[in-house]
């Protein structure tokens, strides 16, 4: 028949989660500031859980990748 695989949630246990940096300290004036603000807001709405915010994190990652290709000049 098959065996059930144990699913591990890496961000479910609050004691293993790291706080997001302050929006102002990590992204203010940077090219991805608005995208990061969406990540921070989503995470706040979900009590610090990042899993429900995958779409926002993907957009943030894409923003940084695109900014890196421009040499960091995309403010």
TIDO-397725 format. One record per atom (N, C-alpha, C, O): x, y, z; residue in one letter; atom name. Coordinates in steps of 0.05 Angstrom, whole numbers. Example, Ala and Ser with C-alpha at 12.3 -4.5 7.8 and 13.67 -1.06 7.14 Angstrom:
% TIDO-397725
R       xx       yy       zz   res   atom
R      264     -114      156     A      N
R      246      -90      156     A     CA
R      264      -66      156     A      C
R      285      -66      169     A      O
R      257      -45      142     S      N
R      273      -21      143     S     CA
R      258        1      157     S      C
R      268       23      161     S      O
***
This chain:
% TIDO-397725
R       xx       yy       zz   res   atom
R       17      -24        0     X      N
R        0        0        0     X     CA
R       18       25        0     X      C
R       16       41      -19     X      O
R       34       29       20     X      N
R       51       53       21     X     CA
R       52       64       50     X      C
R       34       58       66     X      O
R       72       79       55     X      N
R       75       90       82     X     CA
R       70      120       80     X      C
R       76      133       60     X      O
R       58      131      101     X      N
R       53      160      102     X     CA
R       79      174      108     X      C
R       94      166      126     X      O
R       83      195       93     X      N
R      107      211       98     X     CA
R      101      233      118     X      C
R       81      247      115     X      O
R      119      237      137     X      N
R      115      258      157     X     CA
R      121      285      145     X      C
R      142      289      133     X      O
R      102      304      147     X      N
R      105      330      137     X     CA
R      115      348      159     X      C
R      105      348      181     X      O
R      136      363      153     X      N
R      148      381      173     X     CA
R      143      410      165     X      C
R      150      417      142     X      O
R      133      425      183     X      N
R      128      453      178     X     CA
R      151      469      190     X      C
R      154      470      214     X      O
R      168      481      173     X      N
R      191      494      183     X     CA
R      186      521      196     X      C
R      203      532      210     X      O
R      163      533      191     X      N
R      157      559      203     X     CA
R      133      559      222     X      C
R      122      580      228     X      O
R      125      536      231     X      N
R      102      534      248     X     CA
R      108      539      278     X      C
R       91      549      293     X      O
R      132      533      286     X      N
R      139      535      314     X     CA
R      150      563      319     X      C
R      171      571      309     X      O
R      136      579      335     X      N
R      143      607      340     X     CA
R      172      610      351     X      C
R      185      630      345     X      O
R      181      591      367     X      N
R      208      594      378     X     CA
R      230      590      358     X      C
R      253      598      363     X      O
R      224      579      334     X      N
R      245      577      314     X     CA
R      242      598      292     X      C
R      259      599      274     X      O
R      223      616      295     X      N
R      219      637      275     X     CA
R      236      661      281     X      C
R      241      667      305     X      O
R      245      674      261     X      N
R      260      699      264     X     CA
R      241      722      258     X      C
R      224      720      240     X      O
R      245      744      272     X      N
R      229      768      267     X     CA
R      238      780      240     X      C
R      262      780      234     X      O
R      219      791      225     X      N
R      227      806      201     X     CA
R      239      832      210     X      C
R      231      844      229     X      O
R      259      841      195     X      N
R      271      867      201     X     CA
R      250      889      197     X      C
R      232      886      181     X      O
R      254      910      211     X      N
R      237      934      207     X     CA
R      238      942      178     X      C
R      259      941      166     X      O
R      215      949      167     X      N
R      214      958      139     X     CA
R      234      981      135     X      C
R      248      982      115     X      O
R      233     1000      153     X      N
R      251     1024      150     X     CA
R      280     1016      152     X      C
R      297     1030      139     X      O
R      287      996      167     X      N
R      315      989      170     X     CA
R      326      973      147     X      C
R      351      973      142     X      O
R      309      958      133     X      N
R      320      941      112     X     CA
R      314      949       84     X      C
R      329      942       65     X      O
R      294      966       80     X      N
R      285      971       52     X     CA
R      280     1000       46     X      C
R      275     1007       23     X      O
R      281     1017       66     X      N
R      275     1046       61     X     CA
R      293     1057       39     X      C
R      318     1055       41     X      O
R      281     1069       19     X      N
R      297     1081       -2     X     CA
R      309     1062      -22     X      C
R      323     1070      -40     X      O
R      303     1036      -18     X      N
R      314     1016      -36     X     CA
R      294     1010      -58     X      C
R      270     1016      -56     X      O
R      303      998      -80     X      N
R      286      993     -103     X     CA
R      262      975      -97     X      C
R      241      977     -110     X      O
R      264      957      -78     X      N
R      243      938      -72     X     CA
R      228      945      -46     X      C
R      215      928      -34     X      O
R      229      970      -38     X      N
R      217      979      -13     X     CA
R      187      972      -12     X      C
R      177      961        8     X      O
R      172      979      -33     X      N
R      143      974      -34     X     CA
R      137      944      -33     X      C
R      117      936      -20     X      O
R      153      929      -48     X      N
R      148      900      -49     X     CA
R      153      887      -21     X      C
R      138      870      -13     X      O
R      174      897       -8     X      N
R      180      886       19     X     CA
R      158      894       39     X      C
R      152      879       56     X      O
R      147      918       36     X      N
R      126      927       53     X     CA
R      102      908       51     X      C
R       88      902       71     X      O
R       96      898       27     X      N
R       75      879       23     X     CA
R       81      852       37     X      C
R       63      840       49     X      O
R      106      844       37     X      N
R      114      820       51     X     CA
R      110      823       81     X      C
R       99      806       94     X      O
R      119      846       91     X      N
R      117      851      120     X     CA
R       88      852      129     X      C
R       81      842      150     X      O
R       71      865      113     X      N
R       42      867      120     X     CA
R       29      840      119     X      C
R       14      833      137     X      O
R       35      824       99     X      N
R       23      797       97     X     CA
R       32      780      121     X      C
R       15      767      133     X      O
R       57      781      127     X      N
R       67      765      150     X     CA
R       54      774      176     X      C
R       48      758      193     X      O
R       51      800      179     X      N
R       37      811      203     X     CA
R        8      801      204     X      C
R       -1      793      226     X      O
R       -6      801      182     X      N
R      -33      792      181     X     CA
R      -36      763      187     X      C
R      -57      754      197     X      O
R      -15      747      183     X      N
R      -15      718      188     X     CA
R        1      711      213     X      C
R       12      689      214     X      O
R        1      729      232     X      N
R       14      724      258     X     CA
R       43      714      256     X      C
R       51      696      270     X      O
R       58      725      237     X      N
R       86      718      234     X     CA
R       91      694      217     X      C
R      115      687      213     X      O
R       71      682      206     X      N
R       75      659      189     X     CA
R       82      668      161     X      C
R       68      685      150     X      O
R      102      657      149     X      N
R      110      665      122     X     CA
R       98      648      100     X      C
R       96      657       77     X      O
R       89      624      106     X      N
R       79      605       86     X     CA
R       55      617       70     X      C
R       54      614       46     X      O
R       36      631       83     X      N
R       14      643       68     X     CA
R       22      666       50     X      C
R        6      676       35     X      O
R       47      675       53     X      N
R       56      699       38     X     CA
R       75      692       16     X      C
R       92      708        8     X      O
R       73      668        6     X      N
R       92      659      -15     X     CA
R       91      677      -39     X      C
R      112      683      -51     X      O
R       68      686      -48     X      N
R       66      704      -71     X     CA
R       81      730      -67     X      C
R       95      739      -85     X      O
R       79      741      -43     X      N
R       93      766      -37     X     CA
R      123      762      -36     X      C
R      139      778      -46     X      O
R      132      739      -24     X      N
R      160      733      -23     X     CA
R      171      728      -50     X      C
R      194      737      -56     X      O
R      156      715      -68     X      N
R      166      710      -95     X     CA
R      169      736     -110     X      C
R      188      740     -125     X      O
R      151      755     -106     X      N
R      153      781     -119     X     CA
R      177      796     -108     X      C
R      191      810     -123     X      O
R      182      794      -82     X      N
R      206      807      -70     X     CA
R      232      795      -81     X      C
R      250      810      -87     X      O
R      232      769      -83     X      N
R      256      756      -94     X     CA
R      261      765     -123     X      C
R      283      771     -131     X      O
R      239      766     -139     X      N
R      241      774     -167     X     CA
R      251      803     -169     X      C
R      267      809     -186     X      O
R      241      820     -151     X      N
R      249      848     -151     X     CA
R      279      850     -146     X      C
R      293      864     -160     X      O
R      289      835     -126     X      N
R      318      836     -120     X     CA
R      335      824     -143     X      C
R      356      834     -150     X      O
R      325      803     -156     X      N
R      339      792     -178     X     CA
R      341      812     -201     X      C
R      362      815     -214     X      O
R      319      825     -207     X      N
R      318      845     -228     X     CA
R      335      869     -222     X      C
R      349      880     -239     X      O
R      335      877     -197     X      N
R      352      900     -188     X     CA
R      381      893     -191     X      C
R      397      910     -199     X      O
R      388      869     -184     X      N
R      416      860     -186     X     CA
R      426      860     -215     X      C
R      449      867     -220     X      O
R      408      854     -234     X      N
R      415      854     -262     X     CA
R      420      883     -272     X      C
R      434      887     -291     X      O
R      407      902     -259     X      N
R      410      930     -266     X     CA
R      434      943     -251     X      C
R      439      967     -255     X      O
R      447      927     -234     X      N
R      470      938     -219     X     CA
R      462      954     -195     X      C
R      477      971     -185     X      O
R      437      950     -185     X      N
R      428      963     -161     X     CA
R      420      992     -165     X      C
R      418     1007     -145     X      O
R      416     1000     -189     X      N
R      409     1028     -195     X     CA
R      379     1032     -199     X      C
R      372     1054     -208     X      O
R      362     1013     -193     X      N
R      334     1015     -199     X     CA
R      317     1028     -179     X      C
R      294     1020     -176     X      O
R      326     1048     -164     X      N
R      310     1062     -144     X     CA
R      286     1074     -157     X      C
R      270     1086     -143     X      O
***
